Amino acid sequence: MSQGDRSGDSLHAMNPGFRKFLLLWAGELISSIGGGLTSFGLGVYVFNKTGSAAGMALVTLLGFLPTLLLSVPAGVLADRYDRRLLMMIGDGCSGLGILYILICMRNGGASLAQICAGVFVSAVFSSLLEPSYRATITDILSKEEFSRASGLVSLAGSARYLFSPVIAGFLLAVSDISLLLIIDICTFFVTIVATAIVRKGIKAKSGEARASFLGSLNEGWQVVHGSRGLFLLIMASSMVTLFMGILQILVEPMVLSFADAKTLGITETICACGMLVSGLALGIFGIKKGYVRILQIAFFLAGLFMVGIALFENILPICLFGFLFFAMLPLANNCLDYLARTNIPDELQGRAWGFIGFLSQLGYVVAYAVSGLAADILGNAIGYGVGRGAALMILLAGVLLSATALTLLRHPGIKELE
């Protein structure tokens, strides 16, 4: 048999549900790249305009907070209504906020307040996406395919760090941020079309027309809180997101304090290649066992690599330790996803993921709210500026992340999830 025949047979034998997943995943991949262009461009724009890490952190906070606060009701909606339709509405309408920022840019430049408003509106509609997307994966895949799918989902999420920064850095060298916003708006149409195609082949669930909204919320909370191990895992994840959020906010002002936007883009892309390597490996091989142990090791090493990022005011070691740090994230996300997904009934997936998303990401809110201002204050206090203040904050967060991995993730309740 020829190689072409074998490839055709392999494609034909692929689970139809997995083909639907790949189409949906491709749309999310493109959307993630577009969102990454906007995020990178706005970060550079605000830092150059204000010279403060606090301004960048404020934009990130207002872009994240609506998604967090609305994740729980969005999860209930995902169980009550057509999940694919909710994804299409969320993706399409989230472009309105980006369009508003683009219009402001075209009219002479956007103020910090206008950028915050546009990002906030976009985030409100984007909140519909995550619970419906996660629950849709459960709808179309078998349990055996979850691990492979989780690796690819992590890869799509990493695209905003892997591809977007270097693309944005080069585009900003020849154009301005308006071009990045236009590209991002165009990606929304691609995602909507992909979701619409998948929607045709999936029967919408009737949901719980007779159940009250508050009753559905309570059921989701009982699923999450009723399992001691699952609840502890979510709380540990919230602490982890606090430390990782500090890195996410402060790595850009740290690098921009001694390099330009193009160098920052290349640096972020090289670092994010770590996610590409481990994400592809997970997509091919998956993880068969030892999820809790792998999760602990991944977070412990990620903390050490954060310390390495902060120690040097030099691009080469930042790229090296950044690559290793990002390589740990798909491993950790895969284990977290599997341990949670396999302990939640299928019919409660949407609302449960809404609560999981809300609780596990509370750490980001704290990080976004205080890290930028703390880096500004610390940088001024030590007399070396915001760049070194940001580095010290990242170093402290790395130490605490490793400590969390050695303590909380060893709890017997978490081990029982496997």
N, C-alpha and C positions, 0 to 999 in steps of 0.2 A: 504493500500500500504506500502511496506517495505521501510526502509531508503535507501536501495540500488536502488530500483526502482525510488524513488524520485530523487536521485542523478543522475541517468542515464537520466531521463526526463529533468532535469535541464541542463545537459551538452548538450543533443540533441537540446534543445530549444535555446541554446546560439547562438547569431548572428555569422555566419561564419566569418564575418569581424573581430569580437572580438577574435575569435580563432586564426586567422592569426596574429592579434596584439600580443596576448600572446606568440606565437612562436617567433616573432620578438623581443619582449620585453625580453624573456628568453635569447636569444643570446646576446642582449645588456647588460643584467645583468651580464652574465659570463665575457664578455669583460671588463665591468667596474671593476669587481673584479681583473682581471689580470692587468689592467692599474693601479689600486690602489696599487698593490704589487710593481710594478716598481717605481711608484711615491714615495712611502714610503721608499723603499730601497735606491733610489738615494738620497733622502733628508738626510737620516741618513749617507750615505756614504760620501756625500759632506761636511756635517757639521763636521763629525769626522776628515775629511782630512784637512779642512781649518779653522775650529773653528769660522766661520763667517756666519752671517745670510745673508749677501750680496751674497755669493756664492750660497746658496740655492735659493735665489730670482732670480738670473740670470738664473739658470736652469729652474725654473718655467716660467720665462718670455719668454725664447726662445722656450719653449714647448707650450706656449699659443699664442704668437704673430702671427705665420703663420695662425693658425685657425681663429683668429680675422680678419686679413687682407684679407684672401681669402674667408671669409664667404659670402660676397656679390656676387662675381662671382660664387661661389659654389651654391648659391641660384638660380641664373639664369640657371645654368646647370641642377639643379633639376627640373626646369619647361620645359626644352627643350629636355631632354634625359630621359632614363629609370632610375628612382630614385633608384630602388633596385640594378641595376647594378653598379651605382655610389657608393652605400654603400659597395658593395662587393669589388670594386677596392680600395676604401679608406681604408677599414679595412685590406685587404690583404697586400697592399703596405706599410701601416704604420708600419708593423712588421719589415721592412727592417732597420729602424733606431734603433729599440731595438736590432736586431740581430748584428748590427755594435757595439753597446756598449758591448754586450755579448762577441764578439770576442776580443775586447780590454781588457775586464776583464780577459779573459782566457790567454791573452798574457802578464800578469804581472801587471794588474791594469790599469784602464782608468783615463786619466787626466781630469781636469775640461773642457778643450777645446773639448776633444773627446766626453764627455758626452753631452755637449751642442750641438755639431754637430748631434749626433744621435737623441737626443730629437727633434731637429729642423726638421730633415728629416721626422721623424714619424708624427710630427704635421702637416706638409705640406699635407700629404696624408689624415690625419684624418679630415682635413677641409672639405672634401667632404661629411662627414657623417651627420652632424647635420641638415642642411637644408633638405636633402633628407629624413632623418628619421622623422623629424617633418611633412613634407609634406605627407609622406606615411601614417602617422597616420590619417591625414585628408582624404586620399584616401579610407581607409578601414573601418572607423568608422562613425557612425551617430553623429549628433550634440549632442544628448542626452547622448552619451557615452564618450564625450570629458573629462568631469570632472573625471570620474572613471579612464580613461586612463591616465590622467595627474598625478593622485596620484601614479599610478604604475610606470610611467616614472620617477617621482621624486624618487621613491624607488630604481629603477635601478641605477639612478645616484648617489644615496647615498651609494650604495654598496661599492664603493671605500673608503668610510669613515667608513662604518659599519662593513664590514667583513675583508677587506684587511689589515688594520693596525694590528689587533690582530694576524692574520695569519702570516703576514710578521714579526712581532715582535718575534713570537715563532720560525719561520723558521730561522731567523737571529741568534737565540741563538744556533742553531745546525748546521747551514751551513753558506754560504755567499750569497752575492747579486746575484751571477750567477744563483742560483736556482730560485729566484724570476723572473729573466728575462726569463728563460726557460719556466716557467709556463705561463707568460704573452704571449709569442709567441704562445704557444699551444692554448690559448683561441681565437686567431684570426681565427683559422680553424673552431671552433664551431660556431662563429658568421657568417662566410661566408656560412656555410651549412644551418643555419636557415634562412638567408636572401634569399638563392637560392630557398628553399622550398616555402617561401612566394611569391617569384617572379613568380613562375609557375602559381599561381592562380590569378594573377593580370595582366590585359592587360596594356602594357606600353603605355603611352600617346604619341600622335604624336608630342606634343609640339608646337613650333613656328618656323618651319623650314624656313619660309619666313621673320621672324622678325630679325632685326639686334641684335647683342649682346648688343650694347650700347642702342638700343631702349628698350630692355628688362630690362636693368639696370634702365633706366629712369622710366619705368612703376612701377618697385618695389619701387623706391624712392617716386614717386607720391602717391602710396598707403600709405606709412608710413608717409610722410610729409603732405599729404593732409588732414588728420584727426588731428585736433589740440589736441584733447584729447589723441589719440594714441601716438602722438609725445611727448607730455608732460610726458606720462607714461614711455616711453622709456628713456627719459632724466633723470627722477627720478630713474629709474632702474640703469642707469649708475653711478649715485652718490652712490647708495646702493652697487653696486659691488666694488666701490672704498673702502668703509669701510670694507666690508666682505673680500675683497682681502688682506687687512692688517692682519686680523685675520688668514686667511688661510696660509699666508707666515710665520707669526711670532709665531704662537702657538707652532710649533715644536721646534725652538731654545729656546723658553721660558721654555718648559718642559725639554728638553735635558740639560739645564743648571744646573738642580738639580736631574735628573733621567736618567735611561738608556733607550735603544731602546725598550726593552720588556715592560717596564712600559709605555712608550709613546704609544706603540701599543694598550695596554689594555685601556689606557685613551681615545684614539681617538675612539675606538670601543664603549666604554660605552657612550661617548658623542653622537656618531652617532645613537645610539639606539633611540634617540629622533625622528630622521627622520623615523625610522622603525615604531614607534608607530603611529605617525600622518600620515605617508604615507599609512599604512595599513587601518587606519580609513577612509582616503579619498578614497582609492580604494573600500571600502565597501559601504560607505554612500555618498561620494561626497559632493559638496556644491551646494545648490539650489538657493541661493540669497545672497545679501549683499556682493558681491565680493570686492568692493572698501573698505568698512568698515573693512572687515576681513584683507585685505591687509595692511591697515594702522596699525591696532592693532598688527599684526604679526611682522611687521618691528620695531614698537616702542618697543615691549617687547624684540625682538632680540637684540636691542641696549643696553637695560638694562642688559641683560644676558651677553653680551660681557664685560661690566664693571665688573660684578661679576667674570668672568674668570680671569681678569687681577689683581684683588685685592689681590689674595692669592698665595703664593708660596707653595702650598699644593695640593696634588692630589685630595683629597675628594671634596673640594669646586669647583675645576676646572671641575671635572666630573659632579657635580650637575648642575652648571650653563651651562656647555657645553651641557648637555642633553637637558636642557630647550631651549637653543639657537637653536640647530638643530631641535627641535620639531616645531619651527616656520617656518622653510624653506619650507617644502612641502606645508603648508598653503599659504605662499606667492607665491610660484611658481605656484600653482594651479590657484590662482586668476589672476596672471599675464598672464598665458597661456590662460585662458578662455577669458579674456578681449581683448587680442590681436587677438586670433584665430577667434572669432565671429565677428570681425570688418574688416576681410580681405576676399575678394572674393576667392573662392576655386581655380580658375585657376591661381591666383597670389600668392598662398601660399609660394611656394619655394623661389622666389626672395624677397618677403616681409620678410620672416623669416631670409633670409641672411642679409638684412639691420638691422632688429631688433637685431639679434645676434651681429652684428658689433657695433652698437651704444650703446646698453645696456651694453656691456662688455668692453667699453673703460676704465671704472674705474679700471678694473683689470690691465690694462697695467700700469697705473700710480702707483697702489699699488705695483705691482711686481717690477717696476723700482726703486722706492724710499724707500719702507718700510724697506727692509733689510739693506741698507746703513744707513738709519736714525736710526734704532735700534742700530746698531754698534756704531754710533757717540754718540747717547744719552746715551747708556750704559757706554761708556768711560767717558762722561762728568759728570755723576752723581756718577761714581766710583763704581757701583755695577755690571758691566758687561753687556753682550749682553742680558742675560735673563730678567733682570729688565728693560732694555731699550725697549725690545720687549713688555713687559707688559704695559709700559706707552703708547706706540703707540696704543696698542689694546684698552686701556681704552679711549683714546681720540676718536678713531674711533667709539666706542660704543655710546658715547655721541652724536656725529654728526649723527649717524644713527637714533637714536631716534628723534633728532631734524628734520631731513629730513622727517620722517614719519608724524610729527605733522604739517609740513608746506606744502611741495610740493604736497603730496597725498590728500590734502584737496581741491585742485583746482577744480572748477566746470567742466572744460573740461574733467578731468579724470572721474568724477562722471557720466558724460553723456555717457560714453562708455557702461555702464551697461543697 
